[in-house]
Amino acid sequence: MKPNSPQKKALKSGYVAIAGRPNTGKSTLLNRLLGTSLSIVTPKAQTTRENVLGILTEKAMGQIVFMDTPGIHKAREGGINEYMVSQAREALEAPSVVWYLVDPNSRLDHEETVLKLLTLAKSPVLFILNKSDLKLSLAPPALQLIEQVRTKALAMGIQLETLEGGEPYRISAYKGRGVKELLAETWKRIPEGEFYYPDPDQLSDRPVKFFVAEKIREQLLLQLGEELPYSCAVEITLFDENAKPPRIEATIHVERESQKGMVVGAAGRKIRDIGSAARAQIEKFVGEKVFLGLTVKLLKEWSRDAEALKRLGYHLPEKRKDDARPRHSR
């Protein structure tokens, strides 16, 4: 009679929503976890406009689908900012775990906007202080912020999960410090289940075309002034993968006629610089040379016009009394 073989360990699968204020390092953390530049990262706040799913599959453990959400902030009703906050709200409705990232340089009044949305979460919320490689993360203002956030969360009925003594999980998404330990703690809270995405090499549910547009928008954020990039939207009008090299045509939409010249630049130098840098990032992402053509057009007040937003793929949430939205389910 053969000896009993060791019982195979059950695999796990679940969603983790990465939430926080703008510029807390959510996208940097996702890229660190996946080992690739999936989400675009810039020094400007509100870089992320849509939820980006990043799929981490570990054969011995299971699969975690991370949701990189737009930075949570107070948003005016009816425009692109409302859409961004609605994306974060949707991500918080039914994940297995929520990662709540806080910048040590933040303030309680800023965090209250995030905490208000976190009251929707029915899952464990891990309290994470990012940028712990910076000296200010141990300075009195940061220590005071930690205590204030913890106290405010408790008063709002949010049970933040922390280390012993109420200390948040300290990480540096940029340098990788504490990320493995945070991931190990998260696996403990992920339920058993079948993979959502059977291909272990799949990194996202988004098509390549989406990331191509994001790489272009990343360069707009990096190479244009402080406010102008927020008035720009990128639409891929041609994506011919069969061409040699693959041919990509994209339109950069601006809100006012005067902005067209600012994006194009004197003698077309600015748009050439943007295109050259974007093409390099796209080629790195897809692993081959591409042709990239950029055009700048006026789409008047697109960031506040519901029809224009819909055309660009930004669907504003419907106003419903029950505010019901589809949840992730097996």
N, C-alpha and C positions, 0 to 999 in steps of 0.2 A: 504493500500500500504506500502510495506516495505521500510524503509529508505535506502538511498544509502549506500552500504557498502564501507569502505575505499578502494581506489584503491591499488592493490598489487604493491609493488615496483619492478621494472624490475631488474633482476639479470645481473651482469656484468661478462665478461670473457676476458682474454687477457694474453699475454706473457710479462714477464719482464726479460731482460738480465742483469745479474750482471757482470760487466766488470771492469778490472783494471790490474795493474801490478801484478806480482807474490807476494804472501804473504801479500796481502792487507786485507785479512780476508773475502773473498767472500764465501768460504765454511763454515766458522764459522757463517756467517750471515744467510746462507740458513738453516743450522741446527737449529739456534735460531728460525727462522720463523716457522719451521715445528715441533719443539719440539722433534727432534730425530737426531741421528748421521747418516744422510744419506750420506753426502759427507765426505771423509776422511780428517783429519786435522793434519798437522805436522808442526814443526818449519821450515822445509826445503822449499825453493822456488820451484815453479813448481811441487807442489804435485799433482794438478789436471791435468790429461792428456786429458780428454774428457769432452764434455758438459754433465752435469748431470741435468736432469729435476726434480724439486721438485714441487709437486702439493699442493697448499694451497686452501682448499675449506671452505668458510664461508657461512653457509646456508642463513644468512640474507643479504649478500653482493654479493657473486658469487664465481668465481674461478680465481686464478692467477697461471699461470704455470711459475715458476722461472727457469731460465737457469743459472746454476753455470758454468762459462766458465774458461778455462785454463788461467793462467796469461799471459798477452800480453807482449811480449818481442821481441827483434831482433833475428830472427831465420835463421839459414843456410838452404839453399834450399835442399829439397829431403830427410829429415829425420824426426824423431819423433817430433822435435821442430817445423818444418814447419807444421806438422799435428796439433799440439796443437794450433798454431796461426790461422790455417784455421778453427778450431772449433770455436774460439772466433769470427772470421770474420763472419762465417755463422750465429751465434746467433744474431749478430747486424743488420742483413739485414731487418728483419721485425717484431720486437717486438712491443708491444703497448707502452712500456716505457723502457728506459735504466737507470740502476743504475750505475753510474760511481764512483767507490770507489777509494779514494786516501789515502795513508798512510802519516801521518804528517811528517815522516822521509824521504820522497821521495825527488826527485830533478826534476826540469823542464825537463832536458834532458832525464830523464827516462820516464816522462809522455808524452813527444812528440810522442813516439811510440804508446801509447794508443790513443792519440788525432787523430793521422793519421787514425786509424781505425774508430774512432767515426765520422769521416766525412761521413762514409757510412750510418750512422743512419738517418732515416727519422722520427723518433719518438722523443718525449721529452726526454732529457737527464738530469737526476737529478744529481747534483754535491754533492757528499757525502764525508765528511771527517770521516774516521773510526778511531778507537782507541782514541776517544775523552776523555777517562778516563785517558789517559797519560798526564802528565804535559807538555810534548813537543808539544802537539797539540795547546797550546796557546803561545808557545815561538815564538820569532821573526822569526826564519827560517821557521816555519810552516805558519805563517801569510804572510810572503813574498811569499811562495810557492803558497798559495791560490790566491794571486793577480796575480802572474805570469801565473798560469794555466788559470785563468779566461781571462786574456788579450790575451794569446796565442790562446785559444779556439775561441775567438771572431775574431781574425785575420784569423783563418782557416775556418770561417763560421759556427762554432758550437755555438749554443745558449744554454749555460748551464743554467738550471733552478736552482735557489737558493732561499734562504730566502731574506727578505728585506735587502737592502744595499749590496747585493752580497755575503752575508755570506753563506757558504755551509751548507747542513744539517749535523749536528754533531751527530754521533752515536758511540756507543761501542757495536759491535757485540758480543764481549766476555761477557760483563756484561749486555747487553740488553738495555742500555740507548739509548733513542731516537728512538728505532726500531718501537714501536707502532705508534709514530707520523709520521715517514717516511712512514709506511704502509698506514696510513690514507690519507696522501697526494697522495700516489700512486693510491689508489682506485678512487680518483677524476678523474684520467686520464685514467682509464680503461673503454673501451666502453661496451655498453650493448651487450649481446649475450648469446647463449646457452653454456653450459659447454663443454669443450673439452673432459673431462673424466667424465662419468656419475656417477661412484662410488665415493661418497663423502669421503670414507676412503682411497682411493688410494693415495699414496704418490709419486710415480714415474712411468715413463713408462718403466724403465729398469727391466729386470728379476732379481730374487734373485741371480742367478749365477754371474751376473756382480758385485753385491755388495760384494759377497763372495770373489771374486778375489781382489777387492779393499781393503778389510780388511786385506788380506795377504800382499798386496803391502804396506799398511800403516805400518805394522810391519817391513818390509824391510827398509823403510825410517827412522823409529824410532831407529832400532837396529843395522844398518850397518853404515859404515863411511860416510863421506860427499859426495863422488862421486859415490861410488859403487851402491847405490840404483837406480841411473839413468840408469845404465846398466842392470837392472833387469826388466823382464816382467813376468807377471803371466798368465798362461793358465790353465783353469779348464778342466781336461781331463775326469773326472767322477763326476756326480752329481746325486746320487741315493736317491731320497726323500722317496722311499718306503722301504728302508732298515731301520732296527731298531738297533742303531740310524741311521739317514741319513748319507750316506757315501760320502765324498768329497775327490777326489784325485786332486792335483794341481801340475803343473810343473813350477818351477822358472827357466826361461831362462836367461842365462848370455852371454856376448859377447866374453869373452876370457877364455881360459882354466884355467888360474891362478885364475880367480874369483870364480870358483866352490868351491875351498877349503876355500875361505874367507867367503862364505855364509854358508857352512857346519860347519866350525869351528873345533877346536881341539876336537877329539873324538866325533864329531857330536853335541857338546853342543850348538853352535849358532843356527843351524837349529831347534833343539828341543825347544829352547827359543822362536824363531820366531813362530814356530807351536803352542806352548802352548798359547802364547799371542793372536795369530790370532784366534785360536779356541774359546777362551773366548769371543772375540769381535763378532765372527760369531754367537755363541750361544745366546749372548745378542740380536743380530739383528733378528734372526729367532725365538727366544723364546723357544728353546729346545736344548738338548744335541746333538752333532754331532761327527762323526769320521772324522778327518782331516789327510790326508797323503800328505807329501811334498816330491818332488823329484827335484834335481837341474841338469839341462842339459845345454850344450853349444849350442847356436844358433848364430853362428858367425856373428858379426857386425849387429845384428838384427835392431838396432836403425837407421841404414843408408841404409838398404836393403829393397827395395820396396816390394818384394815378401814376405819377412819375416814379414814386418809390416802388410801386408794384411792378412797373416795367423793369426796374433795376433789381428786382428780386427781394425787396424789403417790404414784406406784407405786414401792415400794421395790425395789431390784435383787434379782434372784434369786441365790441362792448356788449357783454352779456351779464345778466344779473347774477348768475351762479359762478361766473368767471371760470367755467370749466374748461380745461384744456386736456388734450390727449396725454396720457402718461406712458412711460416706458413699461412694458410688460413682457412677460415671457411668452 
